[in-house]
Amino acid sequence: MNRKDLREHLKGFYGRDRVRRPVRVLAEFGERTPPRPRGPWDRSMAWLAGGFALILLGLTGWLDWAQLSSPPGGPSYRGFAEDLSIHHHKQFGVEVPTDDFKELRRRMDRLGFTLVIPEFLTSEPARLLGGRYCAFQGNTLAQIHLTSPQGTAWTLFEMRPPRPHEHDLFQEFIIDGLEVRIWFEGGLLMGLARPKI
């Protein structure tokens, strides 16, 4: 249907006076408004929006690490402890079987840091079964399997913190029947998951 036929059809349906003005306005609008060319302003707005999105993504990643790097009294390490609990319950096998911590330290060379023998092992002896590589928020950490004198499974986690810590930290959580401890020792962030006593 062409424009003239459409006008006649609308006149008949709505009446002569009501149709003339809207049809004229619509026809004039279509003839007078050429498509707007895209200029440098449009491109700069697209770059600005893209840059803003990247800043938001970077800020989100920084906030995730900020929770891990807060001083005591700041945000809790509960999320980290929950992840450790999940990894403990999965009980993946060891990739580096050994009962010697020095041997484990030597063989787990892809960590980017040197494993530390935690002090608690001097007062709470446990038998080393070996270790494996594990990931947390895009970082590699060591998952070390131990057995208590009573034969229960313990899992020790060691990772490089996002930045150095000079403060004392000790947090303890009960998650899914496990006692999960988080602390810093030897420049590393450590976690121990074991059945609640």
NUKOL-520372 format. One record per residue (C-alpha): residue number from 0; residue in one letter; x, z, y. Coordinates in nm, 3 decimals, padded with zeros to 5 digits. Each point is the difference from the previous one (the first is absolute). Example, Ala and Ser with C-alpha at 12.3 -4.5 7.8 and 13.67 -1.06 7.14 Angstrom:
BEGIN
<site><pos>0</pos><code>A</code><u>01.230</u><w>00.780</w><v>-00.450</v></site>
<site><pos>1</pos><code>S</code><u>00.137</u><w>-00.066</w><v>00.344</v></site>
This chain:
BEGIN
<site><pos>0</pos><code>M</code><u>00.000</u><w>00.000</w><v>00.000</v></site>
<site><pos>1</pos><code>N</code><u>00.150</u><w>-00.101</w><v>00.335</v></site>
<site><pos>2</pos><code>R</code><u>-00.020</u><w>00.201</w><v>00.321</v></site>
<site><pos>3</pos><code>K</code><u>-00.304</u><w>-00.184</w><v>00.138</v></site>
<site><pos>4</pos><code>D</code><u>-00.198</u><w>00.045</w><v>-00.321</v></site>
<site><pos>5</pos><code>L</code><u>00.098</u><w>00.366</w><v>-00.009</v></site>
<site><pos>6</pos><code>R</code><u>-00.117</u><w>00.046</w><v>00.358</v></site>
<site><pos>7</pos><code>E</code><u>-00.336</u><w>-00.163</w><v>-00.073</v></site>
<site><pos>8</pos><code>H</code><u>-00.046</u><w>00.208</w><v>-00.312</v></site>
<site><pos>9</pos><code>L</code><u>00.077</u><w>00.322</w><v>00.185</v></site>
<site><pos>10</pos><code>K</code><u>-00.232</u><w>-00.098</w><v>00.290</v></site>
<site><pos>11</pos><code>G</code><u>-00.281</u><w>-00.052</w><v>-00.242</v></site>
<site><pos>12</pos><code>F</code><u>00.065</u><w>00.327</w><v>-00.177</v></site>
<site><pos>13</pos><code>Y</code><u>00.066</u><w>00.228</w><v>00.300</v></site>
<site><pos>14</pos><code>G</code><u>-00.159</u><w>-00.185</w><v>00.290</v></site>
<site><pos>15</pos><code>R</code><u>00.150</u><w>-00.219</w><v>00.271</v></site>
<site><pos>16</pos><code>D</code><u>00.111</u><w>00.262</w><v>00.253</v></site>
<site><pos>17</pos><code>R</code><u>00.175</u><w>00.240</w><v>-00.233</v></site>
<site><pos>18</pos><code>V</code><u>00.222</u><w>-00.258</w><v>-00.165</v></site>
<site><pos>19</pos><code>R</code><u>00.139</u><w>-00.199</w><v>00.291</v></site>
<site><pos>20</pos><code>R</code><u>00.235</u><w>00.266</w><v>00.140</v></site>
<site><pos>21</pos><code>P</code><u>00.158</u><w>00.128</w><v>-00.330</v></site>
<site><pos>22</pos><code>V</code><u>00.053</u><w>-00.352</w><v>-00.130</v></site>
<site><pos>23</pos><code>R</code><u>00.163</u><w>-00.105</w><v>00.328</v></site>
<site><pos>24</pos><code>V</code><u>00.222</u><w>00.309</w><v>00.003</v></site>
<site><pos>25</pos><code>L</code><u>00.107</u><w>-00.055</w><v>-00.360</v></site>
<site><pos>26</pos><code>A</code><u>00.073</u><w>-00.367</w><v>00.064</v></site>
<site><pos>27</pos><code>E</code><u>00.200</u><w>00.078</w><v>00.313</v></site>
<site><pos>28</pos><code>F</code><u>00.190</u><w>00.276</w><v>-00.177</v></site>
<site><pos>29</pos><code>G</code><u>00.106</u><w>-00.236</w><v>-00.277</v></site>
<site><pos>30</pos><code>E</code><u>00.115</u><w>-00.264</w><v>00.246</v></site>
<site><pos>31</pos><code>R</code><u>00.178</u><w>00.229</w><v>00.246</v></site>
<site><pos>32</pos><code>T</code><u>00.210</u><w>00.222</w><v>-00.225</v></site>
<site><pos>33</pos><code>P</code><u>00.292</u><w>-00.180</w><v>-00.155</v></site>
<site><pos>34</pos><code>P</code><u>00.189</u><w>00.189</w><v>-00.270</v></site>
<site><pos>35</pos><code>R</code><u>00.239</u><w>00.249</w><v>00.151</v></site>
<site><pos>36</pos><code>P</code><u>00.365</u><w>-00.092</w><v>-00.066</v></site>
<site><pos>37</pos><code>R</code><u>00.217</u><w>00.269</w><v>-00.152</v></site>
<site><pos>38</pos><code>G</code><u>00.273</u><w>00.098</w><v>00.235</v></site>
<site><pos>39</pos><code>P</code><u>00.304</u><w>00.227</w><v>-00.004</v></site>
<site><pos>40</pos><code>W</code><u>-00.222</u><w>00.303</w><v>00.069</v></site>
<site><pos>41</pos><code>D</code><u>-00.180</u><w>-00.044</w><v>-00.334</v></site>
<site><pos>42</pos><code>R</code><u>00.328</u><w>-00.025</w><v>-00.187</v></site>
<site><pos>43</pos><code>S</code><u>00.143</u><w>00.306</w><v>00.174</v></site>
<site><pos>44</pos><code>M</code><u>-00.312</u><w>00.200</w><v>-00.089</v></site>
<site><pos>45</pos><code>A</code><u>00.044</u><w>-00.099</w><v>-00.365</v></site>
<site><pos>46</pos><code>W</code><u>00.364</u><w>00.114</w><v>00.010</v></site>
<site><pos>47</pos><code>L</code><u>-00.102</u><w>00.322</w><v>00.171</v></site>
<site><pos>48</pos><code>A</code><u>-00.266</u><w>00.071</w><v>-00.264</v></site>
<site><pos>49</pos><code>G</code><u>00.251</u><w>-00.072</w><v>-00.279</v></site>
<site><pos>50</pos><code>G</code><u>00.259</u><w>00.228</w><v>00.159</v></site>
<site><pos>51</pos><code>F</code><u>-00.255</u><w>00.277</w><v>00.038</v></site>
<site><pos>52</pos><code>A</code><u>-00.092</u><w>-00.032</w><v>-00.370</v></site>
<site><pos>53</pos><code>L</code><u>00.367</u><w>00.031</w><v>-00.098</v></site>
<site><pos>54</pos><code>I</code><u>00.040</u><w>00.308</w><v>00.219</v></site>
<site><pos>55</pos><code>L</code><u>-00.302</u><w>00.159</w><v>-00.168</v></site>
<site><pos>56</pos><code>L</code><u>00.141</u><w>-00.074</w><v>-00.346</v></site>
<site><pos>57</pos><code>G</code><u>00.337</u><w>00.150</w><v>00.098</v></site>
<site><pos>58</pos><code>L</code><u>-00.168</u><w>00.308</w><v>00.145</v></site>
<site><pos>59</pos><code>T</code><u>-00.201</u><w>00.049</w><v>-00.318</v></site>
<site><pos>60</pos><code>G</code><u>00.317</u><w>-00.010</w><v>-00.212</v></site>
<site><pos>61</pos><code>W</code><u>00.174</u><w>00.240</w><v>00.238</v></site>
<site><pos>62</pos><code>L</code><u>-00.292</u><w>00.244</w><v>-00.020</v></site>
<site><pos>63</pos><code>D</code><u>00.017</u><w>-00.004</w><v>-00.381</v></site>
<site><pos>64</pos><code>W</code><u>00.368</u><w>00.097</w><v>00.015</v></site>
<site><pos>65</pos><code>A</code><u>-00.064</u><w>00.246</w><v>00.283</v></site>
<site><pos>66</pos><code>Q</code><u>-00.211</u><w>00.205</w><v>-00.239</v></site>
<site><pos>67</pos><code>L</code><u>00.296</u><w>00.021</w><v>-00.237</v></site>
<site><pos>68</pos><code>S</code><u>00.246</u><w>00.080</w><v>00.276</v></site>
<site><pos>69</pos><code>S</code><u>-00.189</u><w>00.268</w><v>00.190</v></site>
<site><pos>70</pos><code>P</code><u>00.151</u><w>00.345</w><v>00.041</v></site>
<site><pos>71</pos><code>P</code><u>-00.157</u><w>00.300</w><v>-00.175</v></site>
<site><pos>72</pos><code>G</code><u>-00.328</u><w>00.091</w><v>00.157</v></site>
<site><pos>73</pos><code>G</code><u>-00.068</u><w>-00.370</w><v>00.057</v></site>
<site><pos>74</pos><code>P</code><u>-00.193</u><w>-00.222</w><v>-00.237</v></site>
<site><pos>75</pos><code>S</code><u>-00.003</u><w>00.102</w><v>-00.362</v></site>
<site><pos>76</pos><code>Y</code><u>00.182</u><w>-00.180</w><v>-00.280</v></site>
<site><pos>77</pos><code>R</code><u>-00.315</u><w>00.010</w><v>-00.211</v></site>
<site><pos>78</pos><code>G</code><u>-00.025</u><w>-00.381</w><v>-00.025</v></site>
<site><pos>79</pos><code>F</code><u>00.358</u><w>-00.017</w><v>-00.126</v></site>
<site><pos>80</pos><code>A</code><u>-00.071</u><w>00.283</w><v>-00.245</v></site>
<site><pos>81</pos><code>E</code><u>-00.310</u><w>-00.181</w><v>-00.130</v></site>
<site><pos>82</pos><code>D</code><u>00.206</u><w>-00.313</w><v>-00.067</v></site>
<site><pos>83</pos><code>L</code><u>00.260</u><w>00.206</w><v>-00.185</v></site>
<site><pos>84</pos><code>S</code><u>-00.277</u><w>00.156</w><v>-00.208</v></site>
<site><pos>85</pos><code>I</code><u>-00.129</u><w>-00.346</w><v>-00.095</v></site>
<site><pos>86</pos><code>H</code><u>00.349</u><w>-00.117</w><v>-00.101</v></site>
<site><pos>87</pos><code>H</code><u>00.052</u><w>00.318</w><v>-00.205</v></site>
<site><pos>88</pos><code>H</code><u>-00.329</u><w>-00.047</w><v>-00.189</v></site>
<site><pos>89</pos><code>K</code><u>00.086</u><w>-00.362</w><v>-00.085</v></site>
<site><pos>90</pos><code>Q</code><u>00.308</u><w>00.120</w><v>-00.193</v></site>
<site><pos>91</pos><code>F</code><u>00.180</u><w>-00.332</w><v>00.009</v></site>
<site><pos>92</pos><code>G</code><u>00.299</u><w>-00.016</w><v>-00.229</v></site>
<site><pos>93</pos><code>V</code><u>00.353</u><w>00.043</w><v>00.128</v></site>
<site><pos>94</pos><code>E</code><u>00.206</u><w>-00.306</w><v>00.094</v></site>
<site><pos>95</pos><code>V</code><u>00.327</u><w>00.191</w><v>-00.007</v></site>
<site><pos>96</pos><code>P</code><u>-00.001</u><w>00.239</w><v>-00.298</v></site>
<site><pos>97</pos><code>T</code><u>00.262</u><w>00.273</w><v>00.031</v></site>
<site><pos>98</pos><code>D</code><u>00.028</u><w>00.377</w><v>-00.016</v></site>
<site><pos>99</pos><code>D</code><u>00.286</u><w>00.013</w><v>00.253</v></site>
<site><pos>100</pos><code>F</code><u>-00.084</u><w>00.008</w><v>00.371</v></site>
<site><pos>101</pos><code>K</code><u>00.338</u><w>-00.144</w><v>00.102</v></site>
<site><pos>102</pos><code>E</code><u>-00.056</u><w>-00.293</w><v>-00.237</v></site>
<site><pos>103</pos><code>L</code><u>-00.349</u><w>-00.052</w><v>00.143</v></site>
<site><pos>104</pos><code>R</code><u>00.143</u><w>00.002</w><v>00.353</v></site>
<site><pos>105</pos><code>R</code><u>00.260</u><w>-00.260</w><v>-00.098</v></site>
<site><pos>106</pos><code>R</code><u>-00.245</u><w>-00.230</w><v>-00.181</v></site>
<site><pos>107</pos><code>M</code><u>-00.282</u><w>00.007</w><v>00.259</v></site>
<site><pos>108</pos><code>D</code><u>00.200</u><w>-00.196</w><v>00.254</v></site>
<site><pos>109</pos><code>R</code><u>-00.282</u><w>-00.207</w><v>00.158</v></site>
<site><pos>110</pos><code>L</code><u>-00.147</u><w>00.293</w><v>00.195</v></site>
<site><pos>111</pos><code>G</code><u>00.203</u><w>-00.035</w><v>00.317</v></site>
<site><pos>112</pos><code>F</code><u>00.081</u><w>00.372</w><v>-00.011</v></site>
<site><pos>113</pos><code>T</code><u>00.171</u><w>00.240</w><v>-00.237</v></site>
<site><pos>114</pos><code>L</code><u>-00.211</u><w>00.226</w><v>-00.219</v></site>
<site><pos>115</pos><code>V</code><u>00.030</u><w>00.373</w><v>00.069</v></site>
<site><pos>116</pos><code>I</code><u>-00.022</u><w>00.270</w><v>-00.266</v></site>
<site><pos>117</pos><code>P</code><u>-00.259</u><w>00.237</w><v>00.149</v></site>
<site><pos>118</pos><code>E</code><u>00.084</u><w>00.369</w><v>00.025</v></site>
<site><pos>119</pos><code>F</code><u>-00.314</u><w>00.111</w><v>-00.183</v></site>
<site><pos>120</pos><code>L</code><u>00.145</u><w>-00.140</w><v>-00.324</v></site>
<site><pos>121</pos><code>T</code><u>00.259</u><w>00.282</w><v>00.001</v></site>
<site><pos>122</pos><code>S</code><u>-00.273</u><w>00.268</w><v>-00.004</v></site>
<site><pos>123</pos><code>E</code><u>-00.263</u><w>-00.191</w><v>-00.196</v></site>
<site><pos>124</pos><code>P</code><u>00.188</u><w>-00.189</w><v>-00.268</v></site>
<site><pos>125</pos><code>A</code><u>-00.157</u><w>-00.318</w><v>-00.126</v></site>
<site><pos>126</pos><code>R</code><u>00.124</u><w>-00.269</w><v>-00.235</v></site>
<site><pos>127</pos><code>L</code><u>00.060</u><w>-00.343</w><v>00.153</v></site>
<site><pos>128</pos><code>L</code><u>-00.158</u><w>-00.292</w><v>-00.188</v></site>
<site><pos>129</pos><code>G</code><u>00.098</u><w>-00.279</w><v>00.241</v></site>
<site><pos>130</pos><code>G</code><u>-00.132</u><w>-00.183</w><v>00.301</v></site>
<site><pos>131</pos><code>R</code><u>-00.168</u><w>-00.309</w><v>00.129</v></site>
<site><pos>132</pos><code>Y</code><u>-00.048</u><w>-00.185</w><v>00.326</v></site>
<site><pos>133</pos><code>C</code><u>-00.330</u><w>00.052</w><v>00.177</v></site>
<site><pos>134</pos><code>A</code><u>-00.154</u><w>-00.126</w><v>00.327</v></site>
<site><pos>135</pos><code>F</code><u>-00.171</u><w>00.190</w><v>00.279</v></site>
<site><pos>136</pos><code>Q</code><u>-00.121</u><w>-00.176</w><v>00.318</v></site>
<site><pos>137</pos><code>G</code><u>00.244</u><w>-00.284</w><v>-00.055</v></site>
<site><pos>138</pos><code>N</code><u>00.302</u><w>00.223</w><v>-00.065</v></site>
<site><pos>139</pos><code>T</code><u>00.186</u><w>00.054</w><v>-00.324</v></site>
<site><pos>140</pos><code>L</code><u>00.024</u><w>00.352</w><v>-00.131</v></site>
<site><pos>141</pos><code>A</code><u>00.131</u><w>00.161</w><v>-00.315</v></site>
<site><pos>142</pos><code>Q</code><u>-00.249</u><w>00.140</w><v>-00.250</v></site>
<site><pos>143</pos><code>I</code><u>00.190</u><w>00.242</w><v>-00.223</v></site>
<site><pos>144</pos><code>H</code><u>-00.156</u><w>00.128</w><v>-00.322</v></site>
<site><pos>145</pos><code>L</code><u>00.073</u><w>00.357</w><v>-00.106</v></site>
<site><pos>146</pos><code>T</code><u>-00.127</u><w>00.234</w><v>-00.269</v></site>
<site><pos>147</pos><code>S</code><u>-00.043</u><w>00.372</w><v>00.064</v></site>
<site><pos>148</pos><code>P</code><u>00.128</u><w>00.262</w><v>-00.248</v></site>
<site><pos>149</pos><code>Q</code><u>-00.363</u><w>00.032</w><v>-00.116</v></site>
<site><pos>150</pos><code>G</code><u>-00.016</u><w>-00.377</w><v>-00.070</v></site>
<site><pos>151</pos><code>T</code><u>-00.224</u><w>-00.105</w><v>00.289</v></site>
<site><pos>152</pos><code>A</code><u>00.069</u><w>-00.320</w><v>00.193</v></site>
<site><pos>153</pos><code>W</code><u>00.137</u><w>00.030</w><v>00.354</v></site>
<site><pos>154</pos><code>T</code><u>00.058</u><w>-00.292</w><v>00.234</v></site>
<site><pos>155</pos><code>L</code><u>00.252</u><w>00.020</w><v>00.283</v></site>
<site><pos>156</pos><code>F</code><u>-00.014</u><w>-00.258</w><v>00.279</v></site>
<site><pos>157</pos><code>E</code><u>00.284</u><w>-00.070</w><v>00.244</v></site>
<site><pos>158</pos><code>M</code><u>-00.013</u><w>-00.242</w><v>00.291</v></site>
<site><pos>159</pos><code>R</code><u>00.173</u><w>-00.068</w><v>00.328</v></site>
<site><pos>160</pos><code>P</code><u>-00.220</u><w>00.130</w><v>00.284</v></site>
<site><pos>161</pos><code>P</code><u>-00.094</u><w>-00.242</w><v>00.278</v></site>
<site><pos>162</pos><code>R</code><u>00.245</u><w>00.180</w><v>00.231</v></site>
<site><pos>163</pos><code>P</code><u>00.233</u><w>00.300</w><v>-00.040</v></site>
<site><pos>164</pos><code>H</code><u>-00.155</u><w>00.345</w><v>-00.012</v></site>
<site><pos>165</pos><code>E</code><u>00.172</u><w>00.312</w><v>00.120</v></site>
<site><pos>166</pos><code>H</code><u>-00.286</u><w>00.241</w><v>-00.053</v></site>
<site><pos>167</pos><code>D</code><u>-00.110</u><w>00.205</w><v>-00.294</v></site>
<site><pos>168</pos><code>L</code><u>-00.305</u><w>-00.128</w><v>-00.175</v></site>
<site><pos>169</pos><code>F</code><u>-00.179</u><w>00.132</w><v>-00.302</v></site>
<site><pos>170</pos><code>Q</code><u>-00.359</u><w>-00.094</w><v>-00.077</v></site>
<site><pos>171</pos><code>E</code><u>-00.182</u><w>00.068</w><v>-00.321</v></site>
<site><pos>172</pos><code>F</code><u>-00.328</u><w>-00.151</w><v>-00.120</v></site>
<site><pos>173</pos><code>I</code><u>-00.220</u><w>00.035</w><v>-00.308</v></site>
<site><pos>174</pos><code>I</code><u>-00.124</u><w>-00.348</w><v>-00.093</v></site>
<site><pos>175</pos><code>D</code><u>-00.174</u><w>-00.095</w><v>-00.326</v></site>
<site><pos>176</pos><code>G</code><u>00.135</u><w>00.305</w><v>-00.183</v></site>
<site><pos>177</pos><code>L</code><u>00.354</u><w>-00.060</w><v>00.127</v></site>
<site><pos>178</pos><code>E</code><u>00.217</u><w>00.205</w><v>00.230</v></site>
<site><pos>179</pos><code>V</code><u>00.164</u><w>-00.248</w><v>00.238</v></site>
<site><pos>180</pos><code>R</code><u>00.285</u><w>00.123</w><v>00.220</v></site>
<site><pos>181</pos><code>I</code><u>00.145</u><w>-00.200</w><v>00.292</v></site>
<site><pos>182</pos><code>W</code><u>00.328</u><w>00.091</w><v>00.173</v></site>
<site><pos>183</pos><code>F</code><u>00.319</u><w>-00.141</w><v>00.154</v></site>
<site><pos>184</pos><code>E</code><u>00.334</u><w>00.055</w><v>-00.165</v></site>
<site><pos>185</pos><code>G</code><u>00.334</u><w>-00.175</w><v>00.031</v></site>
<site><pos>186</pos><code>G</code><u>-00.142</u><w>-00.242</w><v>00.258</v></site>
<site><pos>187</pos><code>L</code><u>-00.273</u><w>-00.118</w><v>-00.240</v></site>
<site><pos>188</pos><code>L</code><u>-00.373</u><w>00.052</w><v>-00.016</v></site>
<site><pos>189</pos><code>M</code><u>-00.078</u><w>00.156</w><v>-00.338</v></site>
<site><pos>190</pos><code>G</code><u>-00.313</u><w>00.065</w><v>-00.197</v></site>
<site><pos>191</pos><code>L</code><u>-00.059</u><w>00.180</w><v>-00.326</v></site>
<site><pos>192</pos><code>A</code><u>-00.318</u><w>-00.041</w><v>-00.203</v></site>
<site><pos>193</pos><code>R</code><u>-00.062</u><w>00.231</w><v>-00.296</v></site>
<site><pos>194</pos><code>P</code><u>-00.296</u><w>00.165</w><v>-00.170</v></site>
<site><pos>195</pos><code>K</code><u>-00.136</u><w>00.298</w><v>00.191</v></site>
<site><pos>196</pos><code>I</code><u>00.129</u><w>00.324</w><v>-00.148</v></site>
